[in-house]
Amino acid sequence: MHVTASHPPDLPEPRTGYPTGSPADGGTLLALGIELHRVRGCLLENIAGVYRLAAWQTIPRLGERHLADQVAALCRQMGSRLGRRLWDDDAHRPLLHSSDPTRHPPIEQMAFVLSPRPPLRVWVAALSRGNSLEAARLAVGGSAAQLQGMTVLGVDGNAAALAQALGQHRPDLLLLVGGYDLPDAVSPVQALAGVAAAALQQQPRRGRPAVIFAGNRFAAAAVEQTLAAVEGLTVAVAPNVLAAPLRLYPGMVAAALDEHYWRLCRRLDGFGLLGEWTANPATITTPAASFTRLIQTWMQLHQLPELHGIYCAERWMHVWAEEGRPNPLVFLTDADPAQAAP
């Protein structure tokens, strides 16, 4: 399994690059992490051609306040500690330009690592207790999502069980899986979509989860049409999580889950401003993408055949990189030392 970390769709293109010039080409770099409960800042200064840590600051997240206000609070506190101006009160943004660069040197590069919302709450519905269900579990575990539960409907399933689960747990997203990619095996999958649509109709319009279908691709168009008939429903189609025996694609489904997470992030006040403050080669990225890049870089630097890294935060992120494997394994678990890597 591999996970390709997604990026905010409002950016013109994914920007995963790191500074390509020599260290002497750059000035002050400010990296900010906006998490669910805190905001972190790291200020790096170019000293004799080498970037060195100048300051590190962590403050509590200010609830649902505008993201720019939260960045401002961190910049002001960090600047006060350093005796340096990092926030432009007139422009209401970080000090990216300065009329007096000697007294008030500007920030030349900014980067953001974002996980500002709780994990995406996902409920999985499948035709049977089989490999598709386990592949879906892998997809959710490798994304910015958290598995709330599963419902096995069967070919003759009724909507009552699924409707009850959705009403009780109120997930952000319903993931539908089932069926290999076979053109003559679409009927059971279409029946699954009908059951799901009936269950979704029973939910309040504002409380209906989005839906991603990741089953038999030959049934995808009909499934999407069935689900689109439910008023106000957001429907997306991803590659089949289990296209054939031993052909698992959880990474592609994980990427689709991450895209939906980013769509929800874009609704946060001030999210769009962050992209305006960054400049190439700085970036907006995710904790998964940043930590995966760190593990790959460390492994290459020390010429290790493999490396297992664990990022301990609200959820633990396991990254397993191996020589010759272009895409490391990424899996998230609850913050429990007893949890094992995949």
C-alpha angles and dihedrals in degrees: 000000000000133000124214105205111229129221134220107286092222091070112094090236137348110281111200097147126124124212107298099189126079118280089252089065095066141064133195116353122198118194117190130192118199110194134171096269106015147029120223130196132194121188118199124190128200105236115178092335095311125101111232132183109260100171143355124198135177124187132173117266110256097230115251096337120138110290091231090059090053092050089047092054092052094045092050093049093046091045091050091054092050097040087238135119112242101157127064105216094187095053093032093228139090114296096270094151129033132191088204107038093172095060096028110027111199128234105256099189134024131189131184131204108193137196098142098153133058114266114285108267108228132189118193124212120190141170096239145354097271145107094304089062092052092045088053089051089054091049093052091045091054096052142061088275140097124218111235097179149303137251122202107204104175124205092292096038121145127220097240097084094047093044090052092050093048093047093049100043101028097207123197092229140020115214114203117199136167145113133046118259095274122139093213095052102064100107097077090048092049088051089052090054091051092053091048092049091051091050092048092050088061092059123087109267093242092047099052114120123229115255132225118189114206103166139096105352093211088064095043098098094049092044092051091050092050093050094043088063088071106094116251095001121148109217130184134173123220130182115282108277088216109024094170138345108307091002102112123170105182092141093064092048090047088055090052090051090050091051090056090048089055091050089057091046091055089064092065114106110261098012093122092054092063092066090052091056097053121082131193125303090026117084152198109233144148132261089248093054094044096047092045090053090049092052092048092048093047092048092051093044093055094035094236121169091220140356133196115201129185122200108202113207134116084317125022116244117205117198119184116189124184132186109262094019108109094195117047121217112260124192133165125209137174114279095269122130089213092063113106127216117255 
